């Protein structure tokens, strides 16, 4: 997280969403699969590229964005230009990037078949009890 500071991320606009190529099909558990996985990249208007993984956020290179952005939920075109207002951990300790209008982006790794990039509204996809467990990504303190 050394290269990942709030200052470089918050209040930046989302310029592009991209992905890595999917992995080769592999069996995750005996009898379940095959599954394919890919990395999700969020390029900010500053040029900073974030790699959004289930448990963490890291800095990536734009060279890694070899496939166009796809989302499950809100379409990519409706996300571009939105401002990053937070980075949180949800009730399952998954890293979520918060955009204006209470929209979030999350690697929805189901652990078995794939990992779509989920784009949704916090108040529609998380219950009040779940939201009470959200923490700030950097401080790990509960959100107010």
C-alpha positions in Angstrom: 0.0 0.0 0.0 3.1 2.3 0.1 2.4 3.8 -3.4 -1.3 4.0 -2.7 -2.3 7.1 -0.9 -5.7 8.7 -0.4 -4.3 11.9 -1.9 -3.6 10.2 -5.3 -7.0 8.5 -5.5 -9.8 10.5 -3.8 -11.5 13.2 -5.8 -10.0 11.7 -9.0 -12.3 11.0 -11.9 -12.6 7.5 -13.4 -11.3 7.7 -17.0 -11.3 4.1 -18.1 -12.1 0.5 -17.0 -10.1 -2.4 -18.4 -9.2 -6.0 -17.6 -6.4 -8.5 -18.0 -7.0 -11.5 -20.2 -8.8 -14.3 -18.5 -6.8 -17.1 -17.0 -6.8 -20.5 -18.5 -9.8 -22.6 -17.3 -8.9 -24.3 -14.1 -10.8 -26.4 -11.6 -11.0 -24.6 -8.3 -12.4 -27.4 -6.2 -12.7 -31.1 -7.2 -15.8 -31.4 -9.4 -16.3 -27.6 -9.6 -15.2 -25.6 -12.6 -13.6 -24.9 -14.8 -13.3 -21.3 -13.8 -11.6 -18.3 -15.5 -10.4 -15.2 -13.6 -9.1 -11.8 -14.6 -7.8 -8.6 -13.1 -9.9 -5.4 -13.0 -8.2 -2.1 -13.7 -9.5 1.4 -13.0 -7.6 4.2 -14.7 -8.0 7.6 -13.2 -7.9 10.9 -15.1 -4.4 11.5 -13.5 -3.2 8.4 -15.3 -2.9 6.3 -12.1 -4.1 2.8 -12.8 -5.6 0.8 -9.9 -5.8 -3.0 -9.8 -9.0 -3.8 -7.9 -8.7 -7.2 -6.2 -11.1 -8.8 -3.7 -9.0 -8.1 -0.7 -6.8 -5.2 -1.8 -6.1 -2.3 -4.1 -2.7 -1.8 -5.8 -1.1 0.3 -8.5 -0.8 -1.3 -11.9 0.5 -0.3 -15.4 -1.8 0.8 -18.2 -0.1 -1.9 -20.3 -1.9 -4.5 -18.2 -5.3 -3.2 -19.4 -5.5 -5.4 -22.5 -9.3 -6.0 -22.6 -12.1 -3.4 -22.6 -14.1 -2.8 -19.5 -17.1 -4.8 -18.6 -19.3 -4.6 -15.5 -22.1 -6.6 -13.9 -24.7 -4.1 -13.0 -24.3 -0.5 -14.0 -22.9 -0.1 -17.5 -19.3 1.1 -18.0 -20.4 4.2 -19.9 -22.4 5.3 -16.9 -19.4 5.1 -14.7 -16.8 6.9 -16.7 -16.2 10.5 -15.5 -17.5 9.8 -12.0 -15.4 10.9 -9.0 -13.8 8.5 -6.6 -15.1 9.5 -3.2 -13.8 6.6 -1.0 -12.2 3.2 -0.8 -13.8 1.0 1.8 -13.8 -2.6 3.0 -17.3 -4.1 2.9 -18.9 -6.5 5.4 -16.9 -9.4 4.0 -13.6 -7.4 4.1 -13.7 -7.0 0.3 -12.2 -3.8 -1.1 -14.7 -1.6 -2.8 -14.1 1.7 -4.7 -16.8 4.2 -4.0 -17.9 6.6 -6.7 -20.2 9.6 -6.5 -23.9 8.9 -6.1 -23.2 5.9 -3.8 -22.0 3.7 -6.6 -19.4 1.1 -5.8 -17.1 -1.1 -7.8 -16.0 -4.5 -6.5 -14.2 -7.6 -7.7 -17.1 -10.0 -7.3 -15.0 -13.1 -7.0 -17.4 -15.9 -6.2 -14.5 -18.2 -5.5 -15.7 -20.8 -7.8 -16.6 -19.8 -11.4 -15.4 -16.3 -12.2 -14.9 -12.8 -10.9 -17.0 -10.2 -12.7 -16.5 -6.5 -11.9 -19.6 -5.5 -10.0 -20.9 -2.0 -10.3 -23.9 -1.2 -8.2 -25.6 1.1 -5.7 -24.6 0.6 -2.1 -28.1 1.1 -0.7 -29.6 -1.4 -3.1 -27.0 -4.2 -2.8 -26.1 -4.0 0.9 -28.5 -4.1 3.8 -28.2 -1.5 6.6 -26.7 -4.2 8.9 -24.0 -5.0 6.3 -23.3 -1.3 5.8 -22.7 -0.8 9.5 -19.7 -3.2 9.2 -18.0 -1.1 6.4 -14.5 0.2 7.3 -12.2 2.8 5.7 -9.6 1.0 3.5 -6.6 2.9 4.9 -7.5 3.2 8.6 -9.7 0.1 8.9 -11.9 2.1 11.2 -15.7 1.8 11.0 -17.4 4.4 8.8 -19.5 7.0 10.4 
